[in-house]
Amino acid sequence: MTDQVDMIQVVGEKIKPFVPMKHIPHLIKSLYGLTVKSCKELDSYIDKNYHVIVTGQSENPYIKHPVEDGYVLKILNKMQSKNLLFVEAQHALITHVAKNGISVPYIVKNLKGEDMSLEKIYHSENMTDSTPFDFYIVRLLTYIPGETFLNKPVHPKSLYNIGKILGKFHTVMEGFHHRFFDSHTFLWNRIWDLAEIERLREFLVGVQDENKKALMSKIIDAFNKEVVPKYQLLRKSIIHGDVSESNIIVQDIPGQKVASGEPRVCDVSALIDFNNMVSSYTVFDVAICIAYMSIQCKEFDQRDVGGHILAGYLSVQSMNHTEREVLKVCVCARIAQSLVMGAYTYSIDPSNVYVLNTAARGWPLASLMWETSQHEIESRWNKIIEEYEHLSNE
């Protein structure tokens, strides 16, 4: 396992681990000294994640009292498993964020006192000399109970709270540094960095509809024309890179009186999954969040989602004029990334239906956002922001 590897996923390459469920209890026992009572695989794009509940007994000196809510066993994809420094940086970031008041899962040490290990995992339950295998980084993290925002109806004030936690995260990141970000150039996850949007054309082979392909190309062209020339005016930082409905743990704010069937206001109880963290332009994180929350929204006009997120974000963080100017195109670009990479991943691995989660609502949203003028989007968002500001001044 190398300390620093420059790489990026190429067309036709499968990187998600293949792990028979039968291997999970053995990994938990042999690596962490815990006995599995139950195990459930969690949805994941390119990794393997398992929620494991264990007995109260521990053979691990670093786990005196196993937690009742269980743990998440994370088996990293083939690309990231080749880069130790990336994982070390991720652990440092998680620790930094936790120390600064944002709830995140914490890393559990294995029997050797290590935060991670590189394991040889066979692709079949029956292991012989000819059984195919690969090496993957294996980690155990605490499981944070609660619901992801994926399962919650969208309330405008919930979006405000999500924007607020994102602003707080960016404030916390102003004091974070790790040497990983000093030297890395291309990693597998850079395909998800909006700065790499041009490479998305290579993956359009997974999109069968020619009209959809044409729309994706127009969005890429617009990003290259309207955003790239303004890079020098955009702030840079370490960004989460995937503030989506699946990576936000929420809880209903207590004491609400809500009519039956109406959405309840949620607050954010934790951020999870930092696998897409990258040193990039801060505005990209805001665009990513708006894109995913807009796809999620069924309760009101999806074009208004950005206004509520921005109102929360701007209550704790600032954005310069250029960042606000390029935001709409960046949102469209992230929607395009999600749709194209989802279609491509499914085309080479039809069993991975999770990657199609955004498709049904994402394609119509991509057209809607693209066809709505910059002026109208800005007007919608500014009106919503002003309404929140007025309420806070009362």
MARZA-744754 format. One record per residue (C-alpha): residue number from 1; residue in one letter; z, x negated, y. Coordinates in steps of 0.02 Angstrom, whole numbers, padded with zeros to 5 digits, always signed. Last residue first. Layout:
N
[NUM,a,[Z,X,Y]]
...
END
This chain:
394
[394,e,[+00704,+01895,+02053]]
[393,n,[+00628,+01720,+02054]]
[392,s,[+00609,+01710,+01864]]
[391,l,[+00516,+01877,+01861]]
[390,h,[+00394,+01819,+01995]]
[389,e,[+00359,+01658,+01901]]
[388,y,[+00325,+01758,+01743]]
[387,e,[+00201,+01869,+01835]]
[386,e,[+00119,+01717,+01916]]
[385,i,[+00087,+01641,+01745]]
[384,i,[+00006,+01803,+01685]]
[383,k,[-00110,+01810,+01836]]
[382,n,[-00154,+01626,+01816]]
[381,w,[-00204,+01651,+01634]]
[380,r,[-00319,+01798,+01666]]
[379,s,[-00398,+01716,+01819]]
[378,e,[-00425,+01553,+01723]]
[377,i,[-00511,+01646,+01581]]
[376,e,[-00618,+01745,+01702]]
[375,h,[-00673,+01590,+01799]]
[374,q,[-00715,+01491,+01643]]
[373,s,[-00830,+01632,+01588]]
[372,t,[-00803,+01730,+01429]]
[371,e,[-00945,+01697,+01305]]
[370,w,[-00860,+01548,+01225]]
[369,m,[-00693,+01635,+01209]]
[368,l,[-00770,+01788,+01128]]
[367,s,[-00885,+01689,+01012]]
[366,a,[-00744,+01578,+00949]]
[365,l,[-00632,+01731,+00934]]
[364,p,[-00757,+01819,+00820]]
[363,w,[-00762,+01664,+00708]]
[362,g,[-00574,+01638,+00708]]
[361,r,[-00519,+01811,+00655]]
[360,a,[-00590,+01807,+00479]]
[359,a,[-00600,+01616,+00469]]
[358,t,[-00423,+01563,+00514]]
[357,n,[-00347,+01577,+00341]]
[356,l,[-00499,+01499,+00255]]
[355,v,[-00411,+01332,+00224]]
[354,y,[-00283,+01420,+00114]]
[353,v,[-00422,+01465,-00009]]
[352,n,[-00415,+01290,-00084]]
[351,s,[-00489,+01335,-00255]]
[350,p,[-00664,+01328,-00181]]
[349,d,[-00648,+01138,-00159]]
[348,i,[-00807,+01058,-00089]]
[347,s,[-00866,+01211,+00008]]
[346,y,[-00685,+01260,+00048]]
[345,t,[-00658,+01096,+00139]]
[344,y,[-00820,+01120,+00237]]
[343,a,[-00781,+01299,+00290]]
[342,g,[-00605,+01251,+00343]]
[341,m,[-00667,+01095,+00432]]
[340,v,[-00794,+01199,+00528]]
[339,l,[-00675,+01340,+00573]]
[338,s,[-00527,+01232,+00624]]
[337,q,[-00634,+01110,+00722]]
[336,a,[-00723,+01252,+00813]]
[335,i,[-00558,+01334,+00861]]
[334,r,[-00505,+01164,+00926]]
[333,a,[-00664,+01148,+01030]]
[332,c,[-00644,+01322,+01104]]
[331,v,[-00468,+01278,+01160]]
[330,c,[-00531,+01114,+01234]]
[329,v,[-00666,+01208,+01329]]
[328,k,[-00533,+01322,+01405]]
[327,l,[-00417,+01178,+01447]]
[326,v,[-00539,+01070,+01544]]
[325,e,[-00491,+01132,+01719]]
[324,r,[-00305,+01146,+01682]]
[323,e,[-00301,+00964,+01629]]
[322,t,[-00404,+00916,+01781]]
[321,h,[-00283,+00999,+01902]]
[320,n,[-00129,+00914,+01831]]
[319,m,[-00009,+00993,+01706]]
[318,s,[+00180,+01000,+01725]]
[317,q,[+00319,+01026,+01600]]
[316,v,[+00474,+01136,+01583]]
[315,s,[+00425,+01307,+01651]]
[314,l,[+00243,+01252,+01638]]
[313,y,[+00249,+01267,+01449]]
[312,g,[+00321,+01442,+01451]]
[311,a,[+00191,+01506,+01575]]
[310,l,[+00056,+01409,+01483]]
[309,i,[+00096,+01497,+01319]]
[308,h,[+00091,+01668,+01404]]
[307,g,[-00073,+01632,+01493]]
[306,g,[-00155,+01558,+01339]]
[305,v,[-00128,+01718,+01240]]
[304,d,[-00225,+01822,+01366]]
[303,r,[-00396,+01789,+01286]]
[302,q,[-00331,+01862,+01123]]
[301,d,[-00321,+02035,+01201]]
[300,f,[-00168,+02121,+01127]]
[299,e,[-00074,+02147,+00962]]
[298,k,[-00187,+02053,+00842]]
[297,c,[-00140,+01875,+00893]]
[296,q,[-00150,+01740,+00759]]
[295,i,[-00318,+01671,+00817]]
[294,s,[-00249,+01660,+00993]]
[293,m,[-00093,+01572,+00928]]
[292,y,[-00202,+01443,+00843]]
[291,a,[-00310,+01406,+00995]]
[290,i,[-00167,+01409,+01120]]
[289,c,[-00068,+01281,+01018]]
[288,i,[-00219,+01167,+00998]]
[287,a,[-00258,+01179,+01183]]
[286,v,[-00080,+01130,+01231]]
[285,d,[-00086,+00983,+01111]]
[284,f,[-00256,+00930,+01181]]
[283,v,[-00182,+00929,+01357]]
[282,t,[-00075,+00781,+01308]]
[281,y,[-00225,+00668,+01277]]
[280,s,[-00208,+00560,+01122]]
[279,s,[-00088,+00454,+01022]]
[278,v,[-00080,+00547,+00858]]
[277,m,[+00032,+00663,+00759]]
[276,n,[-00067,+00758,+00628]]
[275,n,[+00060,+00738,+00487]]
[274,f,[+00202,+00799,+00598]]
[273,d,[+00241,+00950,+00490]]
[272,i,[+00385,+01053,+00562]]
[271,l,[+00450,+01119,+00728]]
[270,a,[+00613,+01217,+00723]]
[269,s,[+00711,+01370,+00782]]
[268,v,[+00580,+01440,+00900]]
[267,d,[+00629,+01606,+00978]]
[266,c,[+00555,+01770,+00927]]
[265,v,[+00533,+01932,+01025]]
[264,r,[+00510,+02083,+00913]]
[263,p,[+00343,+02167,+00881]]
[262,e,[+00338,+02358,+00881]]
[261,g,[+00328,+02450,+00715]]
[260,s,[+00483,+02554,+00746]]
[259,a,[+00537,+02545,+00928]]
[258,v,[+00631,+02390,+00982]]
[257,k,[+00809,+02372,+01044]]
[256,q,[+00841,+02186,+01035]]
[255,g,[+01016,+02121,+01002]]
[254,p,[+00969,+01961,+00913]]
[253,i,[+00818,+01853,+00957]]
[252,d,[+00712,+01854,+00800]]
[251,q,[+00698,+01685,+00716]]
[250,v,[+00556,+01560,+00715]]
[249,i,[+00493,+01410,+00616]]
[248,i,[+00334,+01339,+00693]]
[247,n,[+00214,+01239,+00585]]
[246,s,[+00120,+01383,+00505]]
[245,e,[+00081,+01470,+00670]]
[244,s,[+00003,+01308,+00732]]
[243,v,[+00064,+01162,+00835]]
[242,d,[-00051,+01040,+00744]]
[241,g,[-00076,+00879,+00843]]
[240,h,[+00106,+00840,+00877]]
[239,i,[+00056,+00731,+01024]]
[238,i,[+00100,+00552,+01068]]
[237,s,[+00051,+00533,+01250]]
[236,k,[-00098,+00522,+01366]]
[235,r,[-00125,+00603,+01536]]
[234,l,[-00300,+00659,+01584]]
[233,l,[-00394,+00592,+01735]]
[232,q,[-00473,+00445,+01641]]
[231,y,[-00536,+00567,+01510]]
[230,k,[-00641,+00662,+01637]]
[229,p,[-00813,+00610,+01571]]
[228,v,[-00760,+00670,+01396]]
[227,v,[-00712,+00846,+01452]]
[226,e,[-00862,+00935,+01529]]
[225,k,[-01016,+00857,+01449]]
[224,n,[-00950,+00802,+01280]]
[223,f,[-00845,+00961,+01265]]
[222,a,[-00995,+01069,+01312]]
[221,d,[-01103,+00985,+01180]]
[220,i,[-00969,+01014,+01046]]
[219,i,[-00957,+01197,+01097]]
[218,k,[-01145,+01218,+01091]]
[217,s,[-01152,+01137,+00919]]
[216,m,[-01020,+01257,+00853]]
[215,l,[-01119,+01405,+00920]]
[214,a,[-01278,+01342,+00835]]
[213,k,[-01188,+01323,+00669]]
[212,k,[-01124,+01501,+00684]]
[211,n,[-01300,+01563,+00715]]
[210,e,[-01363,+01462,+00566]]
[209,d,[-01237,+01541,+00445]]
[208,q,[-01197,+01423,+00300]]
[207,v,[-01061,+01316,+00378]]
[206,g,[-01008,+01178,+00256]]
[205,v,[-01149,+01065,+00311]]
[204,l,[-01070,+01072,+00485]]
[203,f,[-00959,+00928,+00426]]
[202,e,[-01062,+00788,+00504]]
[201,r,[-01068,+00883,+00670]]
[200,l,[-00878,+00872,+00679]]
[199,r,[-00896,+00686,+00715]]
[198,e,[-00930,+00731,+00898]]
[197,i,[-00757,+00810,+00910]]
[196,e,[-00668,+00642,+00888]]
[195,a,[-00571,+00655,+01052]]
[194,l,[-00514,+00825,+00989]]
[193,d,[-00410,+00734,+00858]]
[192,w,[-00432,+00826,+00693]]
[191,i,[-00557,+00699,+00626]]
[190,r,[-00427,+00573,+00684]]
[189,n,[-00325,+00634,+00536]]
[188,w,[-00406,+00512,+00414]]
[187,l,[-00364,+00366,+00527]]
[186,f,[-00471,+00277,+00655]]
[185,t,[-00400,+00161,+00787]]
[184,h,[-00226,+00099,+00751]]
[183,s,[-00157,-00045,+00854]]
[182,d,[-00024,+00009,+00978]]
[181,f,[+00012,+00179,+00900]]
[180,f,[+00091,+00101,+00746]]
[179,r,[+00204,-00003,+00858]]
[178,h,[+00313,+00148,+00893]]
[177,h,[+00361,+00222,+01061]]
[176,f,[+00456,+00374,+01120]]
[175,g,[+00532,+00413,+01291]]
[174,e,[+00392,+00522,+01359]]
[173,m,[+00390,+00608,+01189]]
[172,v,[+00546,+00707,+01235]]
[171,t,[+00456,+00786,+01383]]
[170,h,[+00309,+00827,+01270]]
[169,f,[+00427,+00913,+01147]]
[168,k,[+00507,+01012,+01289]]
[167,g,[+00337,+01074,+01344]]
[166,l,[+00298,+01124,+01165]]
[165,i,[+00465,+01215,+01156]]
[164,k,[+00421,+01311,+01315]]
[163,g,[+00248,+01359,+01254]]
[162,i,[+00325,+01430,+01096]]
[161,n,[+00452,+01527,+01200]]
[160,y,[+00313,+01601,+01308]]
[159,l,[+00218,+01647,+01150]]
[158,s,[+00371,+01741,+01089]]
[157,k,[+00378,+01825,+01260]]
[156,p,[+00201,+01892,+01235]]
[155,h,[+00249,+01969,+01065]]
[154,v,[+00144,+01925,+00914]]
[153,p,[+00188,+02006,+00748]]
[152,k,[+00272,+01879,+00634]]
[151,n,[+00216,+01808,+00466]]
[150,l,[+00120,+01658,+00532]]
[149,f,[+00265,+01621,+00651]]
[148,t,[+00348,+01536,+00505]]
[147,e,[+00501,+01622,+00439]]
[146,g,[+00675,+01552,+00416]]
[145,p,[+00762,+01419,+00317]]
[144,i,[+00734,+01236,+00359]]
[143,y,[+00707,+01138,+00198]]
[142,t,[+00772,+00960,+00204]]
[141,l,[+00644,+00827,+00169]]
[140,l,[+00593,+00732,+00012]]
[139,r,[+00453,+00605,+00011]]
[138,v,[+00314,+00548,-00106]]
[137,i,[+00172,+00432,-00056]]
[136,y,[+00028,+00452,-00176]]
[135,f,[-00056,+00341,-00305]]
[134,d,[-00193,+00419,-00411]]
[133,f,[-00217,+00470,-00591]]
[132,p,[-00348,+00509,-00722]]
[131,t,[-00288,+00524,-00903]]
[130,s,[-00376,+00394,-01012]]
[129,d,[-00221,+00300,-01069]]
[128,t,[-00138,+00465,-01106]]
[127,m,[-00034,+00589,-01005]]
[126,n,[-00036,+00773,-01051]]
[125,e,[+00015,+00871,-00897]]
[124,s,[-00143,+00813,-00810]]
[123,h,[-00186,+00732,-00644]]
[122,y,[-00065,+00588,-00669]]
[121,i,[+00042,+00531,-00524]]
[120,k,[+00076,+00348,-00489]]
[119,e,[+00207,+00348,-00352]]
[118,l,[+00223,+00261,-00184]]
[117,s,[+00399,+00288,-00120]]
[116,m,[+00479,+00362,+00034]]
[115,d,[+00639,+00359,+00139]]
[114,e,[+00716,+00226,+00028]]
[113,g,[+00898,+00213,-00029]]
[112,k,[+00846,+00168,-00206]]
[111,l,[+00899,+00338,-00273]]
[110,n,[+00792,+00424,-00141]]
[109,k,[+00840,+00451,+00041]]
[108,v,[+00817,+00622,+00119]]
[107,i,[+00711,+00639,+00278]]
[106,y,[+00762,+00766,+00408]]
[105,p,[+00674,+00930,+00447]]
[104,v,[+00657,+00965,+00634]]
[103,s,[+00766,+01048,+00766]]
[102,i,[+00732,+00989,+00942]]
[101,g,[+00885,+00922,+01034]]
[100,n,[+00840,+00746,+01082]]
[99,k,[+00913,+00661,+00929]]
[98,a,[+00801,+00771,+00820]]
[97,v,[+00645,+00717,+00915]]
[96,h,[+00687,+00532,+00895]]
[95,t,[+00721,+00550,+00708]]
[94,i,[+00558,+00644,+00681]]
[93,l,[+00464,+00511,+00781]]
[92,a,[+00538,+00369,+00681]]
[91,h,[+00492,+00458,+00519]]
[90,q,[+00314,+00483,+00579]]
[89,a,[+00302,+00300,+00630]]
[88,e,[+00359,+00246,+00456]]
[87,v,[+00229,+00363,+00380]]
[86,f,[+00091,+00287,+00486]]
[85,l,[+00149,+00112,+00445]]
[84,l,[+00137,+00145,+00259]]
[83,n,[-00048,+00188,+00263]]
[82,k,[-00131,+00210,+00095]]
[81,s,[-00040,+00373,+00060]]
[80,q,[-00120,+00441,+00218]]
[79,m,[-00290,+00441,+00135]]
[78,k,[-00239,+00510,-00035]]
[77,n,[-00142,+00657,+00034]]
[76,l,[+00047,+00648,+00043]]
[75,i,[+00160,+00726,-00087]]
[74,k,[+00299,+00817,+00006]]
[73,l,[+00450,+00884,-00088]]
[72,v,[+00534,+01011,+00025]]
[71,y,[+00719,+01035,-00003]]
[70,g,[+00845,+01168,-00049]]
[69,d,[+00930,+01305,+00050]]
[68,e,[+01092,+01273,-00046]]
[67,v,[+01105,+01092,+00012]]
[66,p,[+01147,+00958,-00116]]
[65,h,[+01319,+00884,-00081]]
[64,k,[+01339,+00696,-00097]]
[63,i,[+01156,+00654,-00073]]
[62,y,[+01144,+00468,-00032]]
[61,p,[+01237,+00417,-00190]]
[60,n,[+01106,+00513,-00291]]
[59,e,[+01165,+00577,-00461]]
[58,s,[+01187,+00750,-00384]]
[57,q,[+01259,+00911,-00454]]
[56,g,[+01250,+01073,-00355]]
[55,t,[+01089,+01127,-00440]]
[54,v,[+00922,+01114,-00351]]
[53,i,[+00804,+01232,-00258]]
[52,v,[+00633,+01156,-00228]]
[51,h,[+00507,+01207,-00097]]
[50,y,[+00349,+01112,-00140]]
[49,n,[+00217,+01031,-00030]]
[48,k,[+00052,+00955,-00085]]
[47,d,[-00057,+00883,+00053]]
[46,i,[-00229,+00931,+00120]]
[45,y,[-00211,+01103,+00199]]
[44,s,[-00042,+01159,+00136]]
[43,d,[+00031,+01323,+00076]]
[42,l,[+00195,+01298,-00014]]
[41,e,[+00218,+01273,-00201]]
[40,k,[+00376,+01353,-00269]]
[39,c,[+00508,+01268,-00376]]
[38,s,[+00667,+01332,-00455]]
[37,k,[+00827,+01260,-00529]]
[36,v,[+00776,+01077,-00509]]
[35,t,[+00900,+00942,-00556]]
[34,l,[+00931,+00804,-00428]]
[33,g,[+00938,+00615,-00451]]
[32,y,[+00812,+00585,-00312]]
[31,l,[+00669,+00486,-00389]]
[30,s,[+00686,+00522,-00575]]
[29,k,[+00754,+00698,-00556]]
[28,i,[+00642,+00759,-00416]]
[27,l,[+00489,+00678,-00494]]
[26,h,[+00528,+00753,-00665]]
[25,p,[+00553,+00926,-00590]]
[24,i,[+00383,+00911,-00502]]
[23,h,[+00276,+00847,-00647]]
[22,k,[+00257,+01018,-00732]]
[21,m,[+00176,+01087,-00573]]
[20,p,[+00021,+00981,-00609]]
[19,v,[-00021,+00872,-00457]]
[18,f,[-00196,+00849,-00386]]
[17,p,[-00174,+00772,-00215]]
[16,k,[-00288,+00827,-00071]]
[15,i,[-00411,+00689,-00022]]
[14,k,[-00579,+00752,-00082]]
[13,e,[-00723,+00653,-00006]]
[12,g,[-00893,+00735,+00015]]
[11,v,[-00911,+00696,+00201]]
[10,v,[-00800,+00553,+00253]]
[9,q,[-00615,+00552,+00297]]
[8,i,[-00568,+00415,+00417]]
[7,m,[-00500,+00243,+00392]]
[6,d,[-00417,+00097,+00479]]
[5,v,[-00272,+00037,+00374]]
[4,q,[-00105,-00032,+00432]]
[3,d,[+00040,-00087,+00323]]
[2,t,[-00055,-00082,+00160]]
[1,m,[+00000,+00000,+00000]]
END
